[in-house]
Amino acid sequence: MLSFPAVHPCEAVSPVTLLRSLITLSQNISNYHSKSFATQRRNARETIRKIGILLVFFEEIHDSGLLVPESTVLCFSELHLTLQKIKFLLEDCSREGARLWILMKSEMVATQFRMLIRTVATVLDVLPLDLIGVCGEVKELVELAAKQARTAKFEIDPDDESAVRRLLSILDRIDKGIEPDFQILKRLLDYLRIRTWSDCNREVKFLEEQCVEGEEREVSFLSSLEGFMCYCRGRIFDTLDGQNSDQTQVRCNMEILSCLNPEDFRCPISLELMIDPVTVSTGQTYDRSSIQKWLKAGHTICPKTGEKLTSTELVPNTNFRKLIHQFCADHGVSLAKTGKKSQGITRMIVPGSPAAMKFLTKLLVRKLVFGPSEQKNKAAYEIRLLAKSNIYNRSCLIEAGAIPPLLNLLYSFNKSMQENAAAALLKLSKHASGKKVMVESGGLRSILAVVKRGMSLEARQIAAATIFYLSSVKGYRKLIGEMDEAIPGLVDLIREGTPCGRKNAVVALFGLVLYPGNRQRVIGAGTVPLLLDILASPDKHELITDSVALLATLAESFEATFTILRASSLPLITRILQYSTSQAAKEHCVSILLFCCNNGGDEAMCVLAKDPSVMSSLYSLTMDGTAQAIKKAGSLIKSLHKFHETISSCLVAGQ
């Protein structure tokens, strides 16, 4: 936005080619007369009119077959560059979703219009019209356009200026804790032609993007504008429109490896978000660029522990990198620009407009409790969006009492309402207080009822994801596991759900089996055969890492081990060990094989001993695996060597 990435024509461009391009550019600019400009209307209209005169000039040259002298190429090239910039400026001013932002940039935008038209005037002043040979009428028209361009006043429209003052006054009152008048808000949005929920939502999304990618000095103000538009979206518009296209889908981005604090994602050296985490010989993880600078400076010790580094090799921590990327995707943090790393994490915690958010959360909770059905559904959807990417928003919503009425909506027979309530609760379950309120409000039974009998597979898989987050609290795993519908409902979802639903169910079960008392219940529900089916299915490769992780935990049990052996599934596990590109999956496969050997004895050892790929896969893991993977692989290698020696001794004795 407002960057004008124009490209200067090359020096060798032919006059004819340049003229054709100028005609196309002028036509494109002239077509903007039909576009909607919420602000800068007069400046845009004047600019389009002046370029329309140039279009007549260019078309006269082209249609009359006049020769374009070489001496005019430099002027035409400068006009070409300027027209590109004008086109970009008009495009930005008419962009849907950027209306509030353009209003707040009114002075800068008006200056840009003035500078670009002055440039056009300067070029026309030195353009040798007599050499081109256009008719007198067109020549007079161009000269008049040049004169008008020199003297035209491109200033902020008084109505735009008034709207800016009105907005700043509203923001000031909100900061002072004074809730703005509904009609004043409505008039401001009407002026900007923001007339529907979708119009307002586009403004919010645009401002979110600017907060992540914009200049750091502007982020605080942009964030307050975003908070203001969220408030307007929730307060002004009673009806959702275009919800299907804007609906936030619950992505399958949960990871069963760990539940970490955002601060764990910062590099110990730079204290910024790690983009490319690597592990050094002491086992500590740093961002690659930071530790490389440390090592190049001649340091030979680990910055965090002070231990001497036995090697300068940097091992990519792929699991941790995956967690960071998934966490950032889940919280709307962009990793596109490394310079914005910390800014993204900060935005998750720091609110855009605390006062506006408090006004809005109270309003939404009132609608959830007392509003008619349509208002309840919209309020649940608003909460779903607000809780998506900002920890402060979640905190405000929980404090305002949003969770109990959302839990009540889970029993709704309205499919959309149930999905929106479930999704809102999922977002709030990522907050520590949210988990506590849900459980203490008796919400577990409501959520599990949706897992088992939700109105749609979408609602069921969202509820399963919520169980995953609740199971990250150690004390809740036993409580959830002992509820009759919990484990059977999740197992049914593995059997019946979409790929995303199956994944959510698998990771939720993994969270539950971290409490050993739940493992027998999960095995008894028939989970092991389902997991083996997933591993054997070529179309379910996205579930493999999660499935082997859950299977590795269950394989500690004799019953699970015997199920694997009875199904003759060891070759399946060894194949994943050999071909999987996931280091985590390889490590889980080694765990499964170890438990099978420990629990299944010679039966399992015999199968592995006959597979020539096993040893090479294990040795490979000892070279590039994690410390735990190396230890497990080494243990299995020793067991297999011992088994081979025993067999050999028996054969010698038999001879």
Protein Blocks (a to p, Z undefined) as FASTA:
>chain_A
ZZlpacdddfklcfklmmmmmmmmmmmmmmmmmpccfbhklmmmmmmmmmmmmmmmmmmm
mmnopacdfklmmmmmmmmmmmmmmmmmmmmmmpghilmmmmmmmmmmmmmmmmmmmmmm
mmmmmpcfklnopafklmmmmmmmmmmmmmpccdddfklmmmmmmmmmmmmmmmnopacd
fklmmmmmmmnopabfklmmmmmmmmmmmmmmmcfklmmmmmmmmmmmmmmmmmmpmbdg
hklmmpccdddfbcfkbccdfklmpcfklopacfbdcddfkopacdfklmmmmmmnopab
dfklopacfbfcdcddfklmmmmmmmmmmnopafkbmklmmmmmmmmmmcfblmlmmmmm
mmmmmmmmmmcfklmmmmmmmmmmmmmmpmklmmmmmmnopmmmmmmmmmpcbfklmmmm
mmmmmmmmmpmklmmmmmmnopmmmmmmmmmmgcbfklmmmmmmmmmmmmmpmklmmmmm
mpmklmmmmmmmmmmmcfklmmmmmmmmmmmmmpmklmmmmmmnommmmmmmmmmpmklm
mmmmmmmmmmmmmmmpmklmmmmmmnopmmmmmmmmmmpcbfklmmmmmmmmmmmmmmnm
mmlmmmmmmmmklmmmmmmmmmmmcfklmmmmmmmmmmmmmmmmmmmmmmmmmZZ
